[in-house]
Amino acid sequence: MPSNLITADNLAAGYREKTVWRDANFAFGRGEFIAVIGPNGAGKTTLFRLLLGLQRPTSGSLKIFDAPPKRGNPQIGYVPQRHVIDSDTNVECLELVRLGLSGKKWGFNPFSKKENDAAMAALESVGAAELAHSSLGVLSGGELQRIFLAEALVSEPDILLLDEPLSNLDLRRETDLLHLVNDVVRSRDVTALLIAHNINPLLPHLDKVMYVANGKVATGKPSEVLTSESLTALYGVQVEVLRDPHGNVAIIGVEEHHGDMK
Amino acid sequence: MTVNVNLFADFLQMWHYQFMQHAFEAGTIIAIVAGITGYFVVLRRSAFVAHAFSEIGFAGAAGAVLIGIAPIFGLLMGSILGGLAIAALGRRVTNRDTQIGIVLAFTLGLGLLFINLYTGYATEAYSILFGEILGISSSNVLLTLSFGLVILIAIAAIYRPLLFASLDEEVAEAKGMPMVFLGTAFMLLVAVAVSISVQIVGVLLIFSLMVTPAATAQYLAKRPQQVIIISVIIALIATWSGLFIAFYTPYPVSFFITTISFATYLLVRFGYGRIRPIKVPATRIHANGEIKTDA
């Protein structure tokens, strides 16, 4: 088995004529927690689409376990960016989690006890066992994210892709969810990529960080990437990285540049 | 015909008539098919699509009457073509409202022209629009049964992927589910289900069997399989009691089916909700000790 789960060499992503970002080189190993940070439209979700095999690289190579990404890869658990479930949707959580395991199977077969137990175990592992029989439509944002996480984990993937799970969460729920994701990464030895806007709440947990901005990608340990030099090179404008005594970082000079990250 | 206090005797009296037997046979098949298909229609928020099929089917049925074949074949042809066209328009149901509206308005106009060209009885148009279950022949029953079985077998075959794709489209797509196939298969199933259901309630009242029972059932259960069973039961009750009442009154069957269906909805929506609200208790204590109160 290769030491790296995900490797990219001179990877470029885009749509037809437009390149979103290029020259990305990175390697992620088993059990790493990686934050993907960058402004809207920088191509963070595009990276996920490449890994999911929903989109092909425009150039370069991307490998998962030494093979190109393919759609429907059972090694990947995916939580897309979703804001709400329609409050009319009166379907119990357990059903959604079970579908994460058996939704691909054809034929009508009342869900087996084995699948039921696996779904309950997944719900328990995200601290949502008591929500198993609650309706999806009545859950709060934080509860929904736990259910989605259980849905992704139930098939026991090696890689977890979480697209902005923290949006719409208040600080308290944000911290809770990050602790949960971190526990999942450590206990299951899963490689997790989490898209977020703000790096600070993630810093205590991260192994690596990937900045996507200005058509470029910078990847490495937080201490390597979160420096004035590295981010200045990435954004192409002077950027200052300041640190407070608690280890939080403030990145100055980037905000005004958000508009033209094409 | 007189109504006795003895419902069983009334039923036997009604059963004596062959057209009522046919009506019950076709009605039962249709209620089962519409109740099941309706769940996915409600889950995928495709009610407007179901309605569109029926109106596209109307043009087909009117065209069939015009050239002298049974309306059911025109209905099937029209709604299946409509289903393929709508499936081809795109995958996301939510963005199709405008296109569907445009197409169905045109087809309704086309149907009106066909009816106008047809010099026979205007009752043909009336029965397509509002249903005419009392004129169902034994061959119609057989046809309904065949299509009903095809729909049930097809839904059983794609049940889990369809449920997954309906509930969580993005994850299902990432998991490699054939979304275009599922979307198209679903459209065709609804098209055929609508076509056979139109025999009872007509083009304009299709919701009473296709949407209302499933929407009502959603208030009563949270597991899809349970919702589907309840939906079928409601559709059966509405159909059977509608036929029974209509037999002893001078009023149309469709009126009773739609009214019973609607009354069930109101009862459940506003009555049941008061007894046992579907929301989980307002305050919950999480496993990690966090206490949460719903807004």
Boltz contact constraints between the chains, C-beta under 6 A:
constraints:
  - contact:
      token1: [A, 52]
      token2: [B, 174]
      max_distance: 6.0
  - contact:
      token1: [A, 71]
      token2: [B, 176]
      max_distance: 6.0
  - contact:
      token1: [A, 72]
      token2: [B, 175]
      max_distance: 6.0
  - contact:
      token1: [A, 72]
      token2: [B, 176]
      max_distance: 6.0
  - contact:
      token1: [A, 78]
      token2: [B, 171]
      max_distance: 6.0
  - contact:
      token1: [A, 78]
      token2: [B, 174]
      max_distance: 6.0
  - contact:
      token1: [A, 80]
      token2: [B, 170]
      max_distance: 6.0
  - contact:
      token1: [A, 90]
      token2: [B, 218]
      max_distance: 6.0
  - contact:
      token1: [A, 90]
      token2: [B, 222]
      max_distance: 6.0
  - contact:
      token1: [A, 91]
      token2: [B, 222]
      max_distance: 6.0
  - contact:
      token1: [A, 92]
      token2: [B, 222]
      max_distance: 6.0
  - contact:
      token1: [A, 99]
      token2: [B, 164]
      max_distance: 6.0
  - contact:
      token1: [A, 102]
      token2: [B, 160]
      max_distance: 6.0
  - contact:
      token1: [A, 103]
      token2: [B, 160]
      max_distance: 6.0
  - contact:
      token1: [A, 103]
      token2: [B, 164]
      max_distance: 6.0
  - contact:
      token1: [A, 104]
      token2: [B, 175]
      max_distance: 6.0
  - contact:
      token1: [A, 105]
      token2: [B, 160]
      max_distance: 6.0
  - contact:
      token1: [A, 108]
      token2: [B, 156]
      max_distance: 6.0
  - contact:
      token1: [A, 108]
      token2: [B, 159]
      max_distance: 6.0
  - contact:
      token1: [A, 127]
      token2: [B, 287]
      max_distance: 6.0
  - contact:
      token1: [A, 127]
      token2: [B, 288]
      max_distance: 6.0
  - contact:
      token1: [A, 134]
      token2: [B, 280]
      max_distance: 6.0
  - contact:
      token1: [A, 135]
      token2: [B, 222]
      max_distance: 6.0
  - contact:
      token1: [A, 138]
      token2: [B, 279]
      max_distance: 6.0
